[in-house]
Amino acid sequence: MSHGASPTTPASAVPPAAFWTLPNAVSLSRVVLAAAFPLVAGPASRVALVVAASLSDFLDGWLARRSNVVSRLGTLIDPLADRAFVFAAVATLLSDGALTRLQVAVLLFRDIMTAIGFIVARIITWLRPVMFRSRPLGKGVTVLQLTVLFAAILRPSTVPAMVAAVGVTSVAATIDYTYALWRERDRSLKP
C-alpha cells in the first residue's frame, strides 16, 4: 500500500533500524484497528474502523513521502498492518456470514501471493537487497478490498460483483509484482 509490497531498487532516507517514525506509528495503528474490528458489532462502528484504516493507510504514505522518512522497516510494517486489518475484518465478516469462504479466498489471493513472493525473495540470495514497495495495481487491490468491506457491511447485494473485481485485479497485480521481481533480478545480474 503506501510504503510496501513490491520490489524496487533500494533507496533509504532513514537508517534501517529507525523504528519509531511517525509513518510507522500511523501504520501500526491499523493493527490496533484490526484487533478492535471483531469486538464491535454495529455497522456504524465497523464502517468507522474501515474509514480509520483507510485514512491511516493514506496518511502513513503521505507522511513518509513528505518527510522523506522511507525505511526498509517501514516498507515491511505498512503492508503487514494492512494485511492484519484486512484479515481481521474479512475473518469477522466470514464468521458473521456476510462473506463466503470462496469470497474470502478471492479477497486474500493477492495477499497470499505477495507473502509467498516475499518469502522467496528472502530465500534467494541475490534478491535479498531488493526493497519492497507498493505498485499501482497492488494499491488498486487494497482499495477494492476496503470497498468490499464497506459493501459487506452496508450493501451485501453488491458483494459478489465487488469480489469479482478484486479477483481480476489481484491476478493482474500478482503478474505485475512477478514481472517487477524478474526485472529487478535482471538489474542485479548486470555488472
N, C-alpha and C positions, 0 to 999 in steps of 0.2 A: 504494500500500500504506500504509505507516504515515504518511508525510507527503508524499504526492504522488500525482497522477493525474487530478484533475478540477477544474473551475473552481469557485471560490467567491470571496467578497469578500476583498480583501487585508487581512491582519492580521499584521503582522510584529513580533515581540518582539525581534528581533536585527537589527542593521544588515545590509542586503543583502550587503555584502562579507564578512561573517563566514563564513569557510570552515571553519576548524579548530575546529569544535564537536564535542563528544562524540557527539551523534546522527549528524553527518555522517561521523565516523570509523567508527562502527559500520556505517553504510550502505555505506561504501566497502569494508568487509571482505568484502562479497558479491562484489565484483569480483575479489578475491584467490581466493575460493572458486570463482568461475566459471573462473578460469584453472587451478585445480587439478583441476576435475572431469574434463576429458579425460585427465589424466595418471594417474588412479587407475583400476584395473580391477576390483578386488574389490567385491562387493555391499556388504559391511560398510563399506568406505571411502566408497563413493558414498552410502550411506544416512547416514553420519556427516556428509558435506558438506551433504546436503539438510536434515538436522536443524540443523546450524550456520547455514545460510542462513535457515531458518525462524525460529530463535531470534533471529538478528540483526535480522530484519525486525520482529519484535515489539519487541525491545529498543530499536531506534532511535526508534520512535514513542513508546514509553513514556517514554524519556529526554527527548524533545523536549517532550512534554506536561508531564511532571513538573517540568522545569526551565524551562519556558516559553521554550525556545530554538527558535523557529519562524522560519525564514527562507525567502525566495524560492529561494535556492540549495539549501537542504535539500529543498524540495519538488520540485526537479529531480533532485538526486543520488539520493534514495531510489528513485524508480521506475526510473531508469536502471540503478542497481545491481541492482534486482530483475530487470529485463529482461535484463541481462548474464548473471546467473546462470541464469535460465530458458532463455535462448537457448543458452548453452554446454551445459547439461545435455541439452536436447532435441536439439541437433545431435549430441552424443556418442551419445545413445541411438538416434538415427536411423542414424548410422554403424555402430553395433553391431547394427542390425537389430531392436532392441527396440521401435521405433516405425516406422510407415509415413509416407510423405510426406503423405498425406491427414490422418493424425492430427496431424502436426506443424503443418499448415496450420490445423487447428481449434484446436490449443493456442495458436497465436500470433495468431489472428484479432483478439482484443481488443487485444493489444499493437500490432498494425499499425494498427488503427483509432484507438487513442489517439495514436500518433505522428502520424498524418495530422491528427487534431483539434488537436494541439499546434502543428503547423506552420501550419495555417490560422489558429489563434488568434494566432500571432506575425505573420502577414502582414496580417491585418485590424486596422487601426489602433485601432479602438475596443475591441478585445478584448485588446490588449497589457497593460493594467493588471491583468487577471484573474489571480489567483493559483490555481495548480492544486493541488487537494487530493484525497485519496482519498475514495472513496464506498463504501458498504457492498457494493454489487454488485461493484465492482472488487476489493475485498478478498476477496469470495467466489470470484471467478475465480482469484485468486492462490492461495488455499487449495486450490482444486481442481487447479490446475496442479501444485502441490507434491505433492498426493496422487497424481496421475498419475505423477509421477517415482518416488515410493515404489512404486507398483503396477508400473511398468515394470521396476523393479529386483527386487522381491520376489514379486509376483503377476501375471505377464504376462496371465493369463486374464481379469483384471478391467479391463484397459486399455480395451477398446472401450466399455464402459459408462461408465467414468470420463471418457473423451474426449467422449462424447455429452453428459454433464453439463456439461463445460467449454464445449462449443459453445453449448448453450442459455443458460447463464449469461453467456457472452460477448456474445451478441446482446442480452440484456436489459441488460447493463452498458453496451454501446455506445449503446443507446437512452437510457438514464439519463444518461450523460455528455453526449449531444447535447442532451437536454432541459435539463440544468443550464447548458450553454453558452448556449442561447437565453434561458433565464431571466435569466442574467447580462447578456445583450445588452439585454433589456428594461429591466433596472435601470439600465444605463449610458445609455440614451436618455432616462430621466426627468430633468427639471430638478432 
